[in-house]
């Protein structure tokens, strides 16, 4: 049985969020939550929220036990970019790309 949770349009760049998503892949849910709770990064809070949502989906919708779940995959995909411009020398403009991410966590029972 696979359970998934998806968080879209999160204001963090995908490159920064992928560091933590690689850490939790393949780990049991209890251990993955401990890793995310102890990490001081912004991505840890966002991934932890998505992981808790996936666990709640598994417990409420499929009546699975939290101790029997494992993180099958944690994927961070790029979302839409918010584009801004900053004035530069001689009347030109520099592009600023504010990146967003889509976070997806898939859980599987052991």
The 8 nearest C-alpha neighbors of each residue, nearest first, counted from 0:
[[1, 107, 108, 2, 106, 61, 109, 57],
 [2, 0, 107, 106, 105, 3, 108, 71],
 [1, 3, 106, 105, 57, 53, 107, 0],
 [4, 2, 105, 53, 104, 106, 1, 5],
 [3, 5, 53, 104, 103, 49, 52, 105],
 [4, 6, 103, 102, 7, 104, 3, 49],
 [7, 5, 102, 101, 49, 103, 4, 8],
 [6, 8, 101, 9, 102, 5, 100, 78],
 [9, 7, 100, 99, 101, 78, 10, 6],
 [8, 10, 100, 99, 7, 11, 101, 6],
 [11, 9, 99, 8, 100, 98, 12, 97],
 [12, 10, 99, 9, 100, 98, 13, 16],
 [11, 13, 98, 99, 14, 15, 100, 16],
 [14, 12, 16, 100, 15, 77, 75, 17],
 [13, 15, 17, 12, 16, 18, 75, 11],
 [16, 14, 13, 12, 17, 18, 11, 42],
 [15, 17, 42, 13, 18, 14, 19, 20],
 [18, 16, 20, 14, 19, 15, 75, 13],
 [19, 17, 16, 20, 21, 15, 22, 14],
 [20, 18, 22, 21, 17, 16, 43, 23],
 [19, 21, 17, 73, 22, 23, 18, 24],
 [20, 22, 19, 24, 23, 18, 17, 73],
 [21, 23, 19, 20, 24, 18, 31, 34],
 [22, 24, 31, 20, 26, 21, 25, 19],
 [25, 23, 72, 70, 21, 26, 22, 73],
 [24, 26, 70, 71, 23, 69, 27, 72],
 [25, 27, 24, 23, 70, 69, 31, 28],
 [28, 26, 69, 30, 29, 68, 70, 31],
 [27, 29, 31, 69, 30, 68, 32, 70],
 [30, 28, 32, 31, 27, 33, 66, 65],
 [29, 31, 33, 27, 32, 28, 34, 26],
 [32, 30, 28, 34, 23, 33, 29, 26],
 [33, 31, 35, 29, 30, 34, 36, 28],
 [32, 34, 30, 36, 31, 35, 37, 29],
 [35, 33, 31, 37, 32, 36, 38, 30],
 [36, 34, 43, 32, 38, 33, 37, 47],
 [35, 37, 33, 34, 38, 32, 43, 47],
 [36, 38, 34, 35, 33, 39, 43, 32],
 [37, 39, 35, 40, 36, 43, 34, 44],
 [40, 38, 37, 41, 43, 36, 35, 44],
 [41, 39, 43, 42, 38, 44, 35, 19],
 [40, 42, 43, 44, 45, 39, 11, 16],
 [43, 41, 45, 16, 40, 44, 46, 19],
 [44, 42, 35, 46, 40, 41, 45, 47],
 [43, 45, 47, 42, 41, 46, 48, 35],
 [46, 44, 42, 48, 47, 43, 49, 41],
 [47, 45, 49, 43, 48, 44, 42, 50],
 [48, 46, 50, 44, 45, 49, 43, 35],
 [47, 49, 51, 45, 46, 50, 44, 52],
 [48, 50, 52, 46, 47, 51, 4, 53],
 [49, 51, 47, 53, 52, 48, 46, 54],
 [52, 50, 54, 48, 53, 49, 47, 55],
 [51, 53, 49, 55, 50, 54, 56, 4],
 [52, 54, 4, 56, 50, 55, 51, 3],
 [55, 53, 51, 57, 56, 52, 58, 50],
 [54, 56, 52, 58, 57, 53, 59, 51],
 [57, 55, 53, 54, 59, 60, 58, 52],
 [58, 56, 54, 61, 55, 63, 60, 59],
 [57, 59, 62, 63, 55, 56, 61, 60],
 [60, 58, 56, 62, 57, 55, 61, 63],
 [59, 61, 56, 57, 62, 58, 55, 63],
 [60, 62, 57, 63, 58, 59, 56, 2],
 [63, 61, 58, 59, 60, 57, 64, 56],
 [64, 62, 58, 57, 61, 65, 67, 108],
 [63, 65, 66, 67, 58, 62, 68, 57],
 [64, 66, 67, 68, 63, 54, 28, 58],
 [67, 65, 64, 68, 29, 28, 27, 69],
 [66, 68, 65, 108, 64, 109, 69, 63],
 [69, 67, 108, 65, 66, 107, 28, 109],
 [68, 70, 27, 28, 107, 106, 26, 71],
 [71, 69, 106, 25, 24, 72, 26, 27],
 [70, 72, 106, 25, 105, 107, 69, 24],
 [73, 71, 105, 24, 70, 104, 74, 25],
 [74, 72, 104, 20, 103, 24, 105, 75],
 [73, 75, 103, 102, 72, 76, 104, 20],
 [74, 76, 102, 101, 13, 17, 103, 100],
 [77, 75, 101, 100, 13, 74, 78, 102],
 [78, 76, 100, 13, 101, 99, 75, 79],
 [77, 79, 100, 99, 101, 8, 76, 80],
 [78, 80, 99, 81, 77, 98, 8, 100],
 [81, 79, 98, 97, 99, 82, 96, 78],
 [80, 82, 97, 96, 98, 79, 83, 99],
 [83, 81, 96, 95, 80, 97, 84, 94],
 [82, 84, 95, 94, 96, 81, 85, 97],
 [85, 83, 94, 93, 95, 92, 86, 82],
 [84, 86, 93, 92, 87, 94, 83, 95],
 [87, 85, 92, 93, 91, 84, 90, 88],
 [88, 86, 92, 91, 93, 90, 85, 89],
 [87, 89, 90, 91, 86, 92, 93, 85],
 [90, 88, 91, 87, 92, 86, 93, 85],
 [89, 91, 88, 87, 92, 86, 93, 85],
 [92, 90, 87, 89, 88, 86, 93, 85],
 [91, 93, 86, 87, 85, 84, 94, 90],
 [94, 92, 85, 84, 87, 86, 95, 91],
 [93, 95, 84, 83, 85, 96, 92, 82],
 [96, 94, 83, 84, 82, 97, 93, 85],
 [97, 95, 82, 98, 81, 80, 83, 94],
 [98, 96, 81, 80, 82, 95, 99, 83],
 [97, 99, 80, 12, 96, 11, 81, 10],
 [98, 100, 10, 78, 11, 9, 8, 12],
 [101, 99, 78, 77, 9, 8, 13, 76],
 [100, 102, 7, 76, 8, 78, 6, 75],
 [103, 101, 75, 6, 5, 74, 100, 7],
 [104, 102, 5, 74, 4, 73, 6, 75],
 [103, 105, 73, 4, 3, 72, 50, 74],
 [106, 104, 3, 72, 71, 2, 70, 73],
 [107, 105, 70, 2, 71, 1, 69, 3],
 [108, 106, 1, 69, 68, 0, 71, 109],
 [107, 109, 68, 67, 69, 0, 106, 1],
 [108, 67, 68, 107, 69, 27, 0, 66]]
